[in-house]
Amino acid sequence: MVFPWIFITIALVLSLVFSLPIFEDFLFTSAEPFGDNYPHSYPIVKNRNFTVEVITTDIEFPTTMQFIDDNILVLEKNSGMVKSIVNGKTQPEPLFHTSVLNQSERGMLGIATVRDKMNTKVYLYFTETGQEGEAHNRLYRYNLVNNKLVHPELLLDLPGEPGARHNGGVLKIGPDGNLYLIIGDVNDGNDRARNQNMTEMNGIAGIMRIGQNGERLGILGDKYPLNLYYAYGIRNSFGFDFDPVTGYLWDTENGEINNDEINVVLPGFNSGFHQIQGMSPSEDKFNPDSLEDFNRKGKYSDPEFVWNYTVGPTAVKFLTSDKYGKEYQNDLLVGDFNNGYLYHFDLNENRTALELSGSLEDKIADTPYEQEGTVFGKGFGPITDIKVGTDGYLYVLSISKPGEKSGYICGKNLQYTECLNPYHYPVKGTLFKIVPAGVSNK
């Protein structure tokens, strides 16, 4: 009988077709990027040569992490604690604990470390109450002694008013050995944060550069606070990192409603807020000379990538490791808050821009599906930090637990403003580790 063989032949052809790599991508990306399925499943990585492990879920609202040998230091936003994770176990006693203001985006926010022959210095950035009861975003330096942070020194005191959002907090040691700290506009609605007639700066909406002892190393002027600013006109950011090849700084920036960005931040970079978000309009609609340039010490530049909708980009990390093969080494990884996505970008030959093709050649993702080719992994929940550990593997910090809904959870019939917000209820966190298949932390 010939009839059954027709179905057998069709089945074989379909099985071969759907085994092609293009359909593996289709099956990976077919799930709705938004909606009430977010995120139910365990995280997955698009390249099936890699797998995701859970290191710990014994942390609460983690914002960032830092590695010291086999010790992973994790900051908890709301508790004001610095937790220590050793061999996958969260230690019962915190390394450090202080009282912090934790409304909305305030809290324990940033950490950086410097080791020398004598000791280890730990820098912490967090929001606390000043003498008059107002909020301050402050940078302190501590010594690490017997697993405790002692001898605090206040190095920088930045505004924490008028609002509880856009405090930034990412803190890193640059290739020059100096400290770089990002702060948003702290909901400041006046012109100081809007890149317009900026004659009275007050230490917000920028990337600050200081020495390890608090020296002011900004480039916009000689007087405080202009002598802090390395970059300015930044609305709100949760991530930056330095290219290990060029030393250039790259950051993410959250737009007001859309126009989330990835930027190359050269010295004196002006991100354009509030007059520009996303790509700048044509010159017949906008005069770039209207932006403050501080006697040509500052310069506006368009983003290197724009999401023309809201993803909430957060952490930025260059993959300074060969553990995943040469094809990924020194590439750019970006996390997001709203979808639980981990994005991957190649850089061009001179590493001044992203290597984009097809519909992304204009550097703009107009829809969630247009940027699917940049997605490296899914299901992580709201990502707050990405780091390469001392073992060379990639660690991802998230305010979620595998298989649980968290973050901005939007039902199909809900508007964005009606989504559940993790700032409004207690949140557990997870530290993930991405390893090649067959390599296990356990």
C-alpha positions, 0 to 999 in steps of 0.5 A, spaced: 500 500 500 502 506 497 498 511 502 502 510 508 508 511 505 506 518 503 505 520 511 512 517 513 516 521 507 512 527 509 514 526 517 521 524 515 522 531 511 519 535 516 524 532 522 530 534 517 527 541 516 526 542 523 533 540 525 536 545 521 539 551 526 534 556 523 529 552 526 532 551 533 532 559 533 525 559 531 523 554 537 527 558 541 524 565 540 517 563 539 515 564 546 511 571 547 517 576 549 511 579 554 505 576 557 503 572 563 508 566 561 513 571 564 518 567 567 515 560 568 521 556 566 528 555 568 533 559 564 536 557 558 541 559 553 540 559 546 547 556 544 545 549 547 553 547 548 552 551 555 547 550 561 545 554 567 546 552 574 543 555 580 549 557 585 544 560 591 537 563 592 539 565 599 539 572 598 534 578 598 533 583 592 541 583 590 543 589 586 550 587 585 556 582 586 564 582 587 569 577 587 574 576 592 578 569 591 573 564 592 568 569 596 562 572 592 560 578 595 553 580 594 549 587 596 542 586 598 538 593 596 533 593 602 537 590 608 543 594 607 547 588 608 553 585 604 552 577 604 558 573 603 557 566 599 563 561 599 562 554 595 555 556 594 553 557 601 551 564 603 554 565 610 550 566 616 553 572 618 553 578 613 560 581 612 557 588 613 550 591 615 548 598 615 541 602 615 539 604 608 534 608 605 530 603 601 524 606 598 524 605 590 531 605 587 534 607 594 538 602 598 545 598 598 547 599 591 554 599 589 561 595 590 568 595 588 574 592 591 582 594 590 587 589 593 594 591 595 600 588 599 597 590 605 590 589 605 583 589 601 579 596 600 572 595 599 568 601 596 560 601 598 555 606 595 548 606 598 543 611 600 542 613 607 539 619 611 543 626 612 543 630 619 537 634 616 533 627 615 534 628 607 536 622 603 544 622 601 547 617 596 554 616 599 560 613 597 565 610 603 571 606 603 572 600 608 578 596 610 576 588 609 579 585 616 577 578 618 571 578 614 568 585 616 568 591 613 572 596 618 574 604 618 569 607 614 571 613 610 566 618 607 569 619 600 563 622 596 556 625 598 551 626 592 544 628 592 539 623 594 533 628 593 528 630 590 525 623 588 527 615 590 528 613 583 534 614 579 540 613 584 544 609 579 549 605 583 554 602 579 561 602 581 567 600 578 575 601 578 577 603 571 583 601 567 586 607 570 585 605 577 580 610 578 573 609 581 567 610 576 560 611 579 554 612 575 548 616 578 541 618 575 537 624 575 534 622 582 527 624 579 530 632 579 525 635 574 529 642 573 534 644 568 540 641 572 538 634 569 535 636 563 542 638 559 539 645 558 542 652 561 547 647 565 550 653 569 548 650 576 550 642 576 549 639 583 552 632 582 547 628 579 545 625 572 552 623 570 558 618 571 563 621 576 570 619 576 574 620 583 581 617 585 581 611 590 582 617 596 577 621 593 581 626 589 576 629 584 578 627 577 572 630 573 573 633 566 568 639 565 571 644 570 575 645 576 570 647 581 566 642 585 561 638 582 564 639 575 570 636 577 567 630 578 564 629 572 566 624 566 560 624 563 553 627 563 546 628 561 544 621 563 537 620 565 538 613 569 543 607 568 544 600 572 550 598 568 557 600 565 563 596 563 570 597 560 572 594 554 578 590 555 581 591 549 580 599 548 579 601 555 572 605 552 567 605 557 560 602 555 553 603 558 546 602 558 541 608 559 533 607 561 529 611 557 523 615 560 517 611 556 522 608 550 528 609 547 532 605 552 540 605 550 547 602 549 552 607 549 560 608 548 562 613 553 568 617 551 571 622 556 566 628 556 560 624 553 553 628 553 548 623 553 543 628 551 537 628 557 532 631 557 533 634 550 534 627 547 533 620 548 534 615 543 537 617 536 537 625 535 533 628 530 535 631 524 538 638 524 532 641 521 528 639 527 534 640 533 540 644 534 545 640 537 548 647 539 543 648 544 546 642 548 551 644 554 558 643 552 562 646 558 566 650 553 567 644 548 569 639 554 563 635 553 560 632 546 554 629 545 554 622 541 548 618 539 547 611 542 550 605 539 543 601 540 536 603 541 530 599 543 524 603 541 520 600 546 521 598 554 526 593 556 529 596 562 537 594 560 541 593 566 548 590 567 553 591 562 559 586 561 565 584 557 566 577 557 573 577 559 574 569 558 576 564 553 571 559 557 566 559 552 570 559 546 574 564 542 567 566 538 565 570 545 571 572 548 571 580 549 564 580 546 559 585 550 553 582 554 547 586 557 542 584 561 535 587 562 529 587 567 523 587 564 524 580 560 529 576 564 533 576 557 541 576 556 543 579 550 549 578 546 553 583 541 559 583 537 563 589 536 566 592 529 573 591 528 576 597 531 571 596 537 567 603 536 560 600 535 556 594 535 556 589 529 549 589 527 546 587 520 539 586 517 533 590 520 538 592 526 543 596 521 540 602 523 541 601 530 534 601 532 530 595 534 523 597 533 519 591 536 521 585 540 521 580 535 526 584 531 532 584 536 531 576 537 537 575 534 541 579 539 538 574 545 543 570 548 539 567 554 532 567 557 528 566 563 533 569 568 528 574 571 530 581 572 537 581 571 541 586 576 548 584 575 553 580 570 560 578 572 566 574 570 568 570 576 575 568 578 574 561 575 573 565 568 565 563 568 559 567 567 555 569 573 548 572 573 544 576 579 537 576 578 531 578 583 527 572 582 527 565 583 527 559 578 520 558 575 517 563 579 513 570 577 517 576 579 519 583 576 514 587 572 509 582 570 504 584 565 498 580 563 495 580 556 490 585 558 494 590 563 497 596 561 505 597 563 503 602 568 499 596 571 504 591 572 506 588 578 513 592 581 518 588 585 519 594 589 512 593 592 513 587 595 519 582 598 523 579 593 528 573 593 534 573 589 538 568 585 545 567 583 546 563 576 552 561 573 553 559 566 558 553 564 559 549 558 555 543 558 558 537 561 562 542 566 558 542 573 559 547 579 557 541 583 
